[in-house]
Amino acid sequence: MRILITGFEPFAGQHINPSWEVARALNGLHLPQAEVQAQVQAIQLPCVFAQAASALTLALDEVQPDIVLALGQAEGRCDISVERVAINVMDARIPDNAGAQPIDQPVVPPGPAAYFSTLPIKHLVARMRAAGFPASVSQTAGTFVCNQVFYALQHTLAGRAVRSGFIHLPLLPEQAAHWPGPPMPSMPLDTQVAALRSALMSLLDGSSPTVGDVQLHGGTLN
Ligand code: PCA
């Protein structure tokens, strides 16, 4: 079993991105205690609209993964946010790392409006919570590079027997300590890494539904 985990380079003037720190902490992880032998490979993606999707495609070709977890930083989130859906739009509130700021452009012009995660998102949330980590389902991955990568991932793998999806992570404490503007929630790196490790284990330990997902509430009223 091969697991690809992607994380992003820092963006928006930050010097660190929790998604890459978590991905690289899990790189090379061997999960022999799982019911199947599994090996994790981490790849960093540029926070650049014009490059991120092709870097992802290259990684998919190289690794030929069975499971893909794409990770990104989401400042303001207070828990591990398992994304439900990727939408076919790029609408950037800030420029990417190459200075591009697309407005209302499709990720894939002929593509459908949206793709759902093919990860059992409720199962992941339930298992992370049971292991003591705050986690929830998120109904939007935004309209910046994370959503673009999530959409490109689901588009590329559509119809293939690969489970893939996106998880947004809170800021690291050292980022929140110096964040310009209002106070931000944060979570220490070792907690984030342990939460993702438990998410991975829950995909591999035989408890994960192979079709569909567990029937648990994960919605919001607005
Ligand atoms: N977060 C941004 C892009 C890169 C990252 O880590 C996002 O949520 O789109």
Boltz pocket constraint, residues with backbone or C-beta under 6 A from the ligand:
constraints:
  - pocket:
      binder: B
      contacts: [[A, 8], [A, 9], [A, 11], [A, 17], [A, 19], [A, 47], [A, 71], [A, 72], [A, 73], [A, 74], [A, 141], [A, 142], [A, 143], [A, 144], [A, 145], [A, 146], [A, 147]]
      max_distance: 6.0
